[in-house]
Amino acid sequence: MPRLDKVAQIPKPEQIFFFKSCVASNKYPGIEACGTESLRLLGVEPVESEEQTCCGGFVTFANVAAPTASMPAVARNLSLAEEKNLDTCVVCNGCWTFLNEFGHFMNHNEEVKASVNMMLNMMGRSYEGSGQVFHIAELFYRLKDDIAKKVKRPLAGVRAATHYGCHYLGGGKYSAIDDAQMPSYMEELIELMGGTVVPYTANRECCGTGFTQIINGKDLSLEHTQRKLDSVREADPDLLIVQCPYCHSQLDRVQQQLNFRQGTDYQTPVLHIAQLVGMALGVPEGKLAFAAHISGRKRLEEVWDRVGR
């Protein structure tokens, strides 16, 4: 059940700094297109910056660099929002974890913060730690009453399962809005938009990416993902809804890999929560960018026909 005290702390801003995700930008552009458009429809103007870089999470999780090497990148990115006096919105669990966790670490370790600022000062920047970082799914939940009022394509008859992702639920020590063991805010969003929630046994299990595992232990990663997909297929939802582009990529693209290698027939469409909200709010089809999706294309078309394009 959502931690309502945490939800109440999320503002309903007129503007928010929209942090772009490497994986979303390169693999599923509909996530960010729907994210920005949905926020606008809900009265929140997303503000972007061409100076933004990767959050630094990938190189750290993949053991390419030490965590301390990523802190200046985190501080620099957060300083872009600070100079505009804005909080930050992300669409990726990895970005959410890194910006939040490293920001929290720097804010509570003055020596580290001073060392990072010494490097940023060489670029003419500084990090104060004045802003907050929110996942777009959290903002949607905070704005759920507005979403309910503005639904243009009700999800009636659409059966949806959820996948939250480890780096949000497991990494949300300080600000995750739900219980890591039994989260439900995406289920609430699905239902208020008219959809039906489909439970499945492996609901809270990792997608199998595990950052280092997909790189250093691919066979183990694929084995874990297959168990997850078997559980999803048994429940037979029309859609699998995620809130992380990396989970999205794993659960969408591994279906094709397994079908090719093993002759299986996994065909479950995977959508990011921003795309589902965008679909319900009437975001144009082009901005949903479903052409970038691989698995379950036929079933996704059937969903489209059901809700009305």
Secondary structure, 3 states (H helix, E strand, C coil): CCCHHHHHCCCCCCEEEEECCHHHHHHCHHHHHHHHHHHHHCCCEEECCCCCCCCCHHHHHCCCCCHHHHHHHHHHHHHHHHCCCCCEEECCHHHHHHHHHHHHHHHCCHHHHHHHHHHHHCCCCCCCCCCCEEEHHHHHHHCHHHHHHHCCCCCCCCEEEEECCHHHHCCCCCCCCCCCCCCCHHHHHHHHCCCEECCCCCCCCCCCCCCHHHHHCHHHHHHHHHHHHHHHHHHCCCEEEECCHHHHHHHHHHHHHHHHHHCCCCCCCEEEHHHHHHHHHCCCHHHHCHHHCCCCHHHHHHHHHHHCC
